[in-house]
Amino acid sequence: GFVGNVALKNTEGVAKLIRHFMAAEFKRNLLTKLSGIIALPVLKALRRRIDPRRYNGASLLGLRGIVVKSHGGADALAFRSAIAIAKKEVLADIADRIEQRVAQQLDVSKSA
């Protein structure tokens, strides 16, 4: 929804700001440049782990099957991630499992 999108955009902005500040600090002098070179493998690994394209796709509920919605600005990696999510959900029979759990909860609430 709207609030979630605002929170997401805020988080993306903060992440870009931190990246900008870190880049500036690593360029400040020879010692920080060397530190940046030493830290580069760790920073690359961190960037890969938190790359939003790797977690692209949101499952939509209330449908009779698997639908994974992707972000409008998604690139090839992001679409690949969304397709992988959809594949996992199909293989795990998520739609039927959700339908069964909801039916169970409705039965419980009717008998209460």
N, C-alpha and C positions, 0 to 999 in steps of 0.2 A: 504494500500500500504506500500511500504518500509519505507517512512518517518513516517507514523503513527505507524508502528511497532517499529521504533527507539525511538520515543517519549514515547511509552508505556513501553518499556524496561527501558528507563531512569527513568521514574516515579516509576516503580517497584523497581529499585535499590535505589532510594532516600528513598522510604518508608521503605525498609529493613534497610537502614542506620539509619534512625530516630528511628525505633524500637530498634535497637541495642544500640544506644546512650541512649534512655530512660531507657532501662533495666539496663544499666550500672549505670546511675545516681540514679535509685531507689535502687540500691544495695550498694551505697557508704557508708552510715552510718546508725545508728539506726533511726534517724529522717526521712531520705529519705525512709527507708524500711517501716516505719509506714505510711508515705505519700503514698507510693505505694499501701499499703493494703487498705487505705481509697479510693484511686483513682481507684482501680481495677474494680469496677462495671461500672464506666464511661468509662474506657479504653476498657473493653470487649464490651460494647454497641457500642462504636466507631468502634472497629475492625469489628464487625458484619455489621455495616452500610456501611463500605467501602470495604468489602470483595469482590474482583473481581469475585469470583465464583458465587456470587448472581446476577451478571450482565452479565453473560456469554451469548454469542450468538450474531451474527450479521446477520441481514436480508440481503439477496441478492436480488437486483433488476434486472429486465430484464428477469424474468422468469414467466412462466404461473402458478404460484402457490406460496405457502409459502415455502421458504427454509431458515433455520436458521443455519448458520455455527458456529460450536463450536471450541474452541481452542484445539489444539492437545493434550495438557497436562491436559485437563479438568478431574475433578473427578466426582463422582456421584452427588454432590450438584450442580456443574456447569452444568452438563447435565440436571438436573431437572430444573434449571433456564432457559436454552435454550428451553426446551420443553414447559415451561410455556409461554415464549415469543411467540413461534409458535402458541400455543393454542389461546392466546389473538389476534394474527393477523388473525387467521382463523375466530374466532367468530366476529371480527370487519370487516371482508371482506376486509382486507387491500389491497390484490392484485388487486381486481376489482376497488377499490377506487383510487388506484394509476394509474391504466390503464385509468380510466375515466378522472382524472385530467391531465394526460399527453396529452390525446387526446384533451381536452379543450384548453390546452396551445398551441398545434400544430395548432388548428383551429384559435386561436387568432393571432398567429404569421403569418399565411398564409394570413389573412385578413388585416394585418397591412401594 
